[in-house]
């Protein structure tokens, strides 16, 4: 106990956005110190049942996704915002925590604040807590993602006014109405960047009879993905395997096709927002209508998503600054506030 | 086409105006150039007309929190095809980024880190205190048991140097027993011979003679015989007749014990004094500043330079052996040593 506190002196307080797609770590007093994909490549030699070893983490492992030989599997240990593979998540967290404490002589033992989706069950929260503790954290705090996102976006969460935040992550989208440091209403839908990719993959297969990989789908999404029909038409040339011929073929996609491909997940998000507005108490709803909805998370970088939500809800929708890091930064602020106010913001298990 | 020209012109004016920190004017001019009305913009951005006007006239008080306003400006700039980031930067210059809404950042107790000056100070002072304690302990032990231990060792070495030749000649089996009992037995023998030769300390002879008479029975008895005379002496004569005179040239802490471990002297010797003590030899003397002390035993000067350690501490057992040594050195009678030991041996064998 004492030794842990001593080791804690050599560690930074960390706020971790343990996302499905990316893991971000904010170190107190230093800012964002790590931004890596939540991907781990595992090597298993000597066939099934053989010894397992971690081959790569983060960016390096992500490059291996879909390109691995038999003895290596690149996996994403998080699914839909929660842990899918406990041990791998633990190893990954351990690696990332050490990575941000490069210079430390002792094994780091930081206080860690981790964001959980507000839809996560008790078991899923417990799993996240345990895996962080197993990764060497001295103390683990959990916070609900929309809360951290709102704080990170700089919204006045402590005022007695309703603020609505929509955080579109890799695996989940969270919508919440916050007032007086607390969540009044929150909802989580398991739609996020991954679902967009899946939508593109299935659209291409359905309409072109061509199979593309996740990485290609993600590239298409980043380059020409849009959520609202725009004036200009963007095009991209991609290569995939023709299902009928079995041979890789090159073809061209345009932004309108991608818009069509993304319709289903986008509709899911829009209806979640609409439901949230319906469920919000009228006074807070009026506040939201006056000031608008704030968009955070990597998913909100899809072109014209704010436009779509504006048209669908009739409310002002604004993008937060640096939406990708909002959650981690917000968590970092909460870590500072824990010392000052106690854990008003923290999620209960 | 006309729209593009307008925006191009606006961008050039925007750069100039940004320096004047008038974000509202840029927006207003661009809107008028693009022939939008405030109502149309409000419709488009789903904002109220008041907010659009507040934006255009840079009325920061009428605008909501910075996050929202930045978002409005970006949306507005995108609608007018202006560089949003630059206008937001201009807004940020005008509007101080007040984040107290999230709780005061001032006075937040930072996490204790090893790099904090306070923690550093405590660490260094603890380490310093550790060193001081270590030094203190070392210096203490150096004066007490360590000095004693080394001093004893030196005594033993010195005494055995004198005695070993005799023991060699006595019995091979019992030689390697550097026990003090053997030595105390052996010492008086030498002294007896020396006193015969020098005729200085006749008092010491009395006891050793008795021992020598007992010795021939066996070596074991010699060992046993040793304490007996001590007992006799301590019982009959707690104060011996040997006279120790010490003269000092500077201060020195000194401790003197006689053969019965009676402490004769235990204090600081003052500078330039002469101290005279009477007791039973051998004397065990500890000196804190040995070079400043000259010693005489029974009016014979004793050379203690060989016993003085680097830090001027000396632990000397001045018995007759030491006197012998000093006498030998002073009178150059080294050549007689084998003869003395021979006679010794002869005595032993005869007895």
Interface residues (C-beta under 8 A of the other chain):
Chain A: X8 X9 X10 X12 X13 X28 X29 X111 X151 X153 X154 X155 X156 X157 X158 X159 X290 X291 X292 X294 X306 X310 X314 X315 X316 X317 X318 X319 X320 X321 X333 X336 X337 X339 X340 X341
Chain B: X45 X46 X47 X48 X64 X65 X66 X67 X68 X70 X71 X72 X74 X75 X99 X101 X102 X103 X104 X105 X107 X108 X109 X110 X111 X112 X113 X114 X119
